[in-house]
Amino acid sequence: MHAVRLITARLTIAACPLDIARSLIKDRRGLKEIFGARLPPDWPSPELAEVLPLYVQELLHDPTTLGWGIWIALNTEQNVVVGDAGFKGHPDKDGTVEIGYGVAPVHQGRGYATEAVQALIVWAFAHTKVRRIVAECAPENTASIRVLTKLGFRTLPRGTDALRWELPRTTEFNAHPRSQRR
């Protein structure tokens, strides 16, 4: 399967292929050679590390998961990984996908999450089966709330301790990342 990359003003956001996902689990030291970029010392995050084995199994079972799972965000100019974003699987029968994201602590507060999430939203809505994108965050996660608010998400009624958000397909975006297949 071809690599899928989105290019924004500062970032290259790449769908995480099987070989890189396996390297993130097994030997982070060897990842620099495979990925070709510097890695922050605190990346992958514990949350990403927890889902990587499930993601590897999903890619092995269904290669079309590439793009509907983990994406890695790289500052193009500095050639350094700044974080990750992605979806929690293919769109469901109602056309809903859930998005998540994280930025390495050393790179937080620079707008990388907003830039990466916006690119992924545009990518997802380019697929006609996607009707809405949802997200979840803790009420005390003010940075995540700012990202979601900036991008036009609206809050949904709370059913759990987390805040739930949605972005319907009708929303328009200003930036359109260039997609590249290699």
C-alpha positions in Angstrom: 0.0 0.0 0.0 1.3 3.5 -0.8 2.3 5.9 1.9 -0.3 8.7 2.5 1.1 12.1 3.5 -0.6 15.5 4.0 1.5 18.6 3.7 0.6 21.8 5.6 2.4 25.1 6.2 4.8 23.5 8.7 4.0 19.9 8.9 4.2 16.6 7.0 1.5 14.3 8.5 2.0 10.7 7.5 -0.3 7.8 8.0 1.7 5.3 10.1 2.6 2.2 8.1 3.1 -1.2 9.6 6.9 -1.2 9.8 7.0 2.1 11.7 4.2 1.0 14.1 6.2 -2.2 14.8 9.4 -0.2 15.4 7.6 2.1 17.8 6.7 -0.9 19.8 9.9 -2.9 19.6 12.9 -0.7 19.2 12.5 3.1 19.3 16.3 3.5 18.7 16.0 1.9 15.3 13.1 4.1 14.4 15.2 7.1 13.5 16.8 5.2 10.6 13.4 3.9 9.4 11.6 7.2 9.8 14.4 9.6 8.9 13.6 12.2 11.6 14.6 13.1 15.1 12.3 12.0 17.8 11.4 13.8 21.0 12.6 11.9 24.1 9.0 11.6 25.5 7.4 10.3 22.3 5.5 8.1 21.7 3.2 9.1 24.6 1.9 6.5 27.0 -1.5 6.7 25.3 0.0 6.1 21.8 2.2 3.3 23.2 -0.9 1.6 24.6 -2.8 1.5 21.3 0.1 0.6 19.0 -0.2 -3.2 19.4 -3.9 -3.0 18.6 -3.1 -0.8 15.6 -0.5 -3.3 14.3 -3.0 -6.1 14.6 -5.6 -4.1 12.7 -3.2 -3.3 9.9 -2.2 -7.0 9.6 -5.9 -8.0 9.5 -7.1 -5.1 7.3 -4.4 -3.1 5.4 -7.1 -0.5 4.4 -6.9 0.7 8.0 -3.9 2.8 6.9 -5.2 6.4 7.1 -8.0 5.5 9.5 -5.6 5.0 12.4 -2.4 6.6 13.6 -0.8 9.5 11.7 2.6 11.0 12.7 3.2 14.8 12.6 6.6 16.0 11.5 7.9 19.5 11.5 9.2 19.6 8.0 11.7 22.4 8.3 13.3 21.0 11.5 12.8 17.3 10.5 11.5 16.4 14.0 8.4 14.5 15.1 6.2 16.8 17.0 3.3 14.4 17.8 0.6 12.2 16.4 -3.1 12.4 15.5 -5.5 10.1 13.9 -8.7 8.2 13.8 -10.1 5.4 15.9 -11.0 3.3 12.9 -12.9 3.4 9.7 -16.2 5.5 9.5 -19.0 3.6 11.2 -22.3 2.8 9.4 -23.6 6.3 10.1 -20.5 7.9 8.6 -18.9 8.9 12.0 -15.2 8.8 12.7 -13.5 9.7 16.0 -10.3 11.8 16.0 -7.6 12.0 18.6 -4.3 13.8 18.8 -1.3 14.5 21.0 1.8 16.7 20.8 5.0 15.9 22.6 5.4 18.1 25.6 8.6 19.8 24.2 6.5 20.9 21.2 3.3 22.0 22.8 1.8 25.5 22.6 2.9 26.1 19.0 -0.3 25.3 17.2 0.8 21.9 15.9 -2.3 20.1 17.1 -4.6 22.6 15.4 -2.6 22.3 12.1 -2.5 18.5 12.1 -6.2 18.0 13.1 -7.4 20.5 10.5 -5.5 18.6 7.8 -7.0 15.3 9.0 -10.5 16.8 9.0 -10.1 17.9 5.4 -8.7 14.5 4.5 -11.6 12.7 6.2 -14.3 14.8 4.7 -12.8 14.2 1.2 -14.2 10.7 1.7 -17.9 10.9 0.9 -18.8 8.2 3.5 -17.7 10.5 6.3 -20.6 12.5 7.6 -19.2 13.8 10.9 -16.2 13.7 13.1 -16.3 13.3 16.8 -13.8 13.9 19.5 -13.5 13.5 23.3 -11.4 15.3 25.9 -11.2 15.8 29.6 -13.0 19.0 30.9 -9.6 20.2 32.3 -7.8 19.8 29.0 -7.9 23.5 28.0 -5.4 23.1 25.2 -7.6 20.4 23.5 -10.7 22.4 24.1 -9.1 25.4 22.3 -8.1 23.2 19.4 -11.6 21.7 19.0 -13.3 25.1 19.4 -11.0 26.8 16.9 -11.8 24.1 14.3 -15.5 24.5 14.7 -16.4 21.5 16.8 -19.5 21.9 19.0 -20.0 20.2 22.3 -22.5 17.3 22.7 -24.5 16.5 25.8 -22.2 14.9 28.4 -22.8 11.2 29.2 -19.5 10.5 30.8 -16.8 12.4 32.6 -15.3 13.5 29.3 -16.5 16.3 27.0 -17.8 15.0 23.7 -17.5 17.1 20.5 -18.8 16.8 16.9 -18.1 18.4 13.6 -20.7 17.8 10.9 -19.7 17.6 7.2 -21.3 20.9 6.4 -18.5 22.8 8.1 -16.0 24.6 5.8 -12.3 25.0 6.4 -9.8 27.6 5.2 -6.7 25.4 4.8 -6.6 22.5 2.4 -3.4 20.4 2.8 -1.9 18.9 -0.2 -2.2 15.1 -0.2 0.7 13.1 -1.6 0.7 9.4 -2.3 4.1 7.7 -2.6 
